[in-house]
Amino acid sequence: MSFRCPVRKAGFSLIELTVATAIYSMGLGSLSLMMMVAVHGTADAGHEAVATGQAASLAELILMNPAAIGHYISDVGGAAPDCDGGIVCAPDEMAAWHLQAWRDDLAALLPGGSGLVCLDSSPEDGESADAACDGVGGPVIKVLWEVPEDEDDPEPGFGRQVARLPVP
């Protein structure tokens, strides 16, 4: 009687399966990192778009109320009158109402969002803590917000959007 060795069937070994799983896991990890970077970039672009839209919106409101340009620039503060709902307001009251509603929108739509209208000869400077308006030059609208920190830069930054007004 002779013994025959059974025919060995080809298949995956445990080492091959481990290597394949490791390669697959690295690919999924890279894909998830790429998705996180894309989401972060999309959020930054969204903040830029909101800031641009808000700056343009206030610029249009100022151009529709040119008699009160000084009230937009030197905000007197205090409670703004309610000029909504068909109530007739003076130009300075309308300016105060516009500024208050605009700042409320900035605070709601942007992280740490704030904004102001000022005279500035170098409008591309300033940050949330200090808008750096020098009081000379043309009127500008500055929208400022906080950019959250990320793993590459542990310090939180700031975003800035500037619109120059075509009025003297």
C-alpha positions in Angstrom: 0.0 0.0 0.0 1.4 3.3 -1.0 0.5 6.6 0.6 -0.1 9.6 -1.6 0.3 13.1 -0.4 -2.8 15.1 -0.9 -2.5 17.9 -3.4 -1.9 21.1 -1.8 -4.4 23.8 -2.8 -3.1 27.3 -3.5 -4.4 30.2 -1.3 -3.5 33.1 0.8 -1.2 32.7 3.7 -1.6 34.6 6.9 1.4 36.8 6.1 0.0 37.8 2.7 -3.3 38.6 4.3 -1.6 40.8 6.9 0.4 42.7 4.3 -2.7 43.3 2.2 -4.7 44.5 5.2 -1.8 46.9 6.2 -1.7 48.4 2.7 -5.5 48.8 2.6 -5.4 50.5 6.0 -2.8 53.0 4.9 -4.8 53.8 1.9 -7.9 54.5 3.9 -5.9 56.6 6.4 -4.6 58.7 3.6 -8.1 59.1 2.1 -9.5 60.2 5.5 -6.6 62.7 5.9 -7.3 64.1 2.4 -11.0 64.5 3.3 -10.2 66.4 6.5 -7.9 68.8 4.6 -10.7 69.3 2.0 -13.3 70.1 4.7 -10.9 72.5 6.4 -10.3 74.3 3.1 -14.0 74.4 2.4 -14.7 76.0 5.7 -12.1 78.7 5.1 -13.5 79.4 1.7 -17.0 79.6 3.2 -15.8 82.2 5.7 -14.2 84.2 2.9 -17.4 84.1 0.9 -19.6 85.2 3.8 -17.2 88.0 4.6 -17.1 89.2 1.0 -20.9 89.1 0.8 -21.3 91.0 4.1 -18.8 93.7 3.1 -20.5 94.2 -0.2 -23.9 94.3 1.5 -22.9 97.1 3.9 -21.2 99.0 1.0 -24.5 98.9 -0.9 -26.4 100.1 2.2 -24.0 103.0 2.6 -24.2 104.0 -1.0 -28.0 104.1 -0.7 -27.7 106.4 2.4 -24.8 108.7 1.4 -26.0 111.5 3.7 -25.1 109.5 6.7 -21.6 108.3 5.7 -20.1 110.0 8.8 -22.5 108.0 11.0 -21.2 104.8 9.5 -17.6 105.8 10.0 -17.9 107.2 13.6 -20.4 104.8 15.2 -22.0 106.6 18.2 -22.9 103.3 19.7 -26.0 102.9 22.0 -29.2 101.2 21.1 -30.1 101.4 17.4 -33.6 102.4 16.6 -35.8 99.8 14.8 -36.1 101.1 11.3 -37.6 97.9 9.9 -41.3 97.4 9.0 -42.1 100.6 7.2 -41.0 102.9 10.0 -39.5 106.1 8.6 -36.1 106.9 10.1 -33.7 109.8 9.7 -30.4 109.0 7.7 -28.4 108.9 10.9 -30.9 106.5 12.6 -30.9 104.3 9.5 -27.1 104.2 9.6 -27.1 103.1 13.2 -29.7 100.4 12.5 -27.8 99.2 9.4 -24.5 98.9 11.5 -26.2 97.1 14.3 -28.0 94.6 12.1 -24.8 94.1 10.0 -22.6 93.4 13.1 -25.2 91.0 14.5 -25.1 89.1 11.2 -21.3 89.0 11.3 -21.3 87.7 14.9 -23.8 85.0 13.9 -22.2 83.9 10.6 -18.4 84.1 11.3 -16.4 82.7 14.2 -15.6 85.8 16.3 -16.9 87.9 13.5 -16.8 91.7 13.8 -16.6 94.6 11.4 -16.3 98.4 11.1 -16.3 101.3 8.7 -13.3 103.6 9.0 -10.9 105.9 7.2 -7.7 104.1 6.4 -4.8 104.7 4.1 -3.5 101.2 4.4 -6.7 99.0 4.6 -4.9 95.6 4.2 -3.7 95.6 7.8 -5.4 95.0 11.1 -6.9 92.0 12.9 -9.7 91.2 15.3 -8.1 92.8 18.3 -7.0 95.9 16.5 -8.4 97.0 13.2 -5.5 99.4 12.6 -7.5 102.2 11.1 -5.3 105.3 10.9 -8.1 107.9 10.3 -6.7 109.2 7.0 -7.4 108.0 3.5 -10.6 106.7 2.0 -13.5 105.0 3.7 -13.2 101.2 3.9 -15.2 98.4 5.4 -13.3 95.8 7.3 -14.7 92.4 8.2 -12.6 90.5 10.7 -13.0 87.0 12.1 -11.0 84.3 13.9 -9.5 81.4 12.1 -9.4 78.3 14.3 -6.0 76.8 15.0 -5.0 73.6 13.2 -2.3 71.0 13.8 0.2 72.8 11.5 -0.3 76.1 13.2 -1.2 75.9 16.9 -1.8 79.7 17.1 -5.3 80.8 16.1 -5.2 83.3 13.3 -7.5 85.8 11.9 -9.3 86.5 8.6 -9.8 89.9 7.0 -11.9 91.1 4.2 -11.7 94.7 3.1 -14.0 96.7 0.8 -13.1 100.2 -0.3 -16.0 102.6 -0.7 -16.1 104.8 -3.8 -17.4 107.8 -1.8 -15.2 110.7 -0.6 
